[in-house]
Amino acid sequence: MYNNNAVKKTIILFGLLLISVAGFTQSMAFNDMQVGGPVKNCGELSVANYELPDGINVAGAMDDMPYALVAGGSKGIGYGIAEALAKRGYNLILVARHMDTLLAAKSRLEAIYHVHVEVLDKDLERDETATEIAQWCREKNIKLKVLCNVAGLGGSKDYPSLPLDTLRYMVRLNVESCMAMSYTLLPLLEQNAPAYILNVASMAGLAPIPAKNMYSATKAAIVFFSYSLNYQLKKKHISVSCLCPGPVFTKPEIVADTKKKLGAIGMKMALTPHKVGEVAVRKTLKKRRLIVPGTIAKIMSGILRILPRGIAAGLY
């Protein structure tokens, strides 16, 4: 039998969860990945030409300066993270599928922060990508100190509404690319230790969400992977952090949807990519294991972590 206090607590939790689920159902497809289905013809690895000012040799600069690699860093949360790293003096390697958005990001970052930015147009879902990027870094003698796995796929539709090939693409991009990039670049990070890995998950990874079944499952995998990897790499002086943001205003339609569904509360809960990137980088460099930007989001994440999984799924 349930007493009145238990019922009241359940009602309160249910109300709070309603607030969070509205945030989770935003169309939060990170960077330039689209829900409409995977894009397979992504071509070969290419590097944008770059000429350093004052006649400085590119290879020499790569030998001497520390780098941060942001997988999915051309826009959205990835660009916010890249910007926060550039502000702290890190040279950058940005990876995404489309060269036009990569070049635009490169131009802005170099003009504002005076750092060196390399760009690689690559689909992170492909099996060969992580190995090719690691090989490129070794050939260029990149001093890699920070790896940020940001790229992911999400949206308003999920299992079983999406086609099977798109669901498989989501699993490969959200989980396998993070695992593979960390694996292939680990020797470089160890060589340049102390070093850092930042994996981007979501508050959706803190509880099972039937309406976003596969998305929440893949992000939960990243949360668990990050916690475990942090302990595995401690002796190598590599810290691993996991970013779990709530709603992020990465595009105009998300702003409108948040205002419509959540009103003033939603507008206070949501953050800009710039703010999320700044918090993520600052706390990663402080070796925080779980990073949840925003006060309201922190409260929600605490509730989600202590709530029994079966109850959470049932309430959703």
TATAGI-V491016 format. One record per backbone hydrogen bond with DSSP energy under -1.0 kcal/mol. CO is the residue of the C=O (numbers start at 1). NH is the residue of the N-H. E is the energy in kcal/mol with one decimal. If there is no record, write none. Layout:
# TATAGI-V491016
((CO;NH;E) (CO;NH;E))
This chain:
# TATAGI-V491016
((3;7;-1.9) (4;8;-2.6) (5;9;-2.5) (6;10;-2.2) (7;11;-2.3) (8;12;-2.4) (9;13;-2.6) (10;14;-2.5) (11;15;-2.2) (12;16;-2.2) (13;17;-2.7) (14;18;-2.0) (15;19;-1.4) (16;20;-1.9) (17;21;-3.1) (18;22;-1.5) (19;23;-1.1) (20;24;-2.2) (21;25;-1.9) (23;26;-1.3) (26;28;-1.6) (30;33;-1.7) (40;42;-1.6) (53;56;-1.4) (57;61;-2.1) (58;62;-2.3) (59;63;-1.9) (60;64;-1.4) (61;65;-2.0) (66;91;-1.8) (67;145;-2.7) (67;146;-1.4) (68;93;-2.0) (69;148;-3.0) (70;73;-1.0) (70;95;-2.2) (71;150;-2.0) (71;151;-2.2) (76;80;-2.0) (77;81;-2.3) (78;82;-2.4) (79;83;-2.8) (80;84;-1.8) (81;85;-2.1) (82;86;-2.6) (83;87;-2.2) (85;90;-2.1) (86;89;-1.9) (91;68;-2.4) (92;118;-2.8) (93;70;-2.8) (94;120;-2.6) (95;72;-3.4) (95;73;-1.0) (96;122;-2.8) (98;102;-1.6) (99;103;-2.8) (100;104;-1.7) (101;105;-2.1) (102;106;-2.7) (103;107;-2.4) (104;108;-2.0) (105;109;-2.6) (106;110;-2.4) (107;111;-1.9) (108;112;-2.3) (109;113;-2.5) (110;114;-1.2) (116;92;-2.6) (118;94;-2.8) (119;48;-1.1) (120;96;-1.8) (123;126;-1.4) (128;132;-2.3) (129;133;-2.6) (130;134;-2.2) (131;135;-2.2) (132;136;-2.3) (133;137;-2.3) (134;138;-2.1) (135;139;-2.5) (136;140;-1.8) (137;142;-2.5) (138;141;-1.1) (142;144;-1.5) (143;67;-3.2) (145;196;-2.7) (146;69;-2.8) (147;198;-3.0) (148;71;-2.9) (149;200;-2.6) (158;161;-2.0) (158;162;-1.1) (163;167;-2.0) (164;168;-2.4) (165;169;-1.9) (166;170;-2.2) (167;171;-2.0) (168;172;-2.5) (169;173;-2.9) (170;174;-2.9) (171;175;-2.2) (171;176;-1.5) (172;177;-2.2) (175;179;-2.2) (176;180;-3.0) (177;181;-2.7) (178;182;-1.9) (179;183;-2.0) (180;184;-2.8) (181;185;-1.8) (185;189;-2.1) (186;190;-2.8) (187;191;-2.0) (188;192;-1.4) (190;193;-1.2) (195;239;-2.1) (196;147;-2.4) (197;241;-3.0) (198;149;-2.5) (199;243;-2.7) (202;205;-1.9) (203;206;-1.8) (209;212;-1.5) (212;216;-2.7) (213;217;-1.9) (214;218;-2.7) (215;219;-2.2) (216;220;-2.1) (217;221;-1.8) (218;222;-1.6) (219;223;-1.9) (220;224;-2.3) (221;225;-2.6) (222;226;-2.4) (223;227;-2.2) (224;228;-2.3) (225;229;-2.7) (226;230;-2.2) (227;231;-1.2) (228;232;-2.0) (229;233;-2.0) (233;236;-1.0) (233;238;-1.7) (234;237;-1.7) (237;195;-1.9) (239;197;-2.4) (241;199;-2.7) (242;291;-3.0) (243;201;-3.3) (245;203;-2.1) (247;271;-1.7) (248;250;-2.1) (251;254;-1.1) (251;255;-1.2) (252;256;-2.2) (253;257;-2.3) (254;258;-2.5) (255;259;-2.2) (256;260;-2.1) (257;261;-2.5) (258;262;-2.6) (259;263;-1.0) (263;267;-2.0) (264;268;-1.7) (265;269;-2.0) (266;270;-2.5) (271;249;-2.9) (272;276;-2.4) (273;277;-2.9) (274;278;-2.1) (275;279;-2.4) (276;280;-2.7) (277;281;-2.4) (278;282;-2.3) (279;283;-2.3) (280;284;-2.0) (281;285;-2.4) (283;288;-2.6) (284;287;-1.9) (289;242;-2.4) (291;244;-3.4) (294;298;-2.0) (295;299;-2.0) (296;300;-2.4) (297;301;-2.7) (298;302;-2.0) (299;303;-1.9) (300;304;-2.5) (301;305;-1.9) (302;306;-1.3) (303;307;-1.7) (308;312;-2.5) (309;313;-2.5) (310;314;-2.1) (311;315;-2.7) (312;316;-2.3))
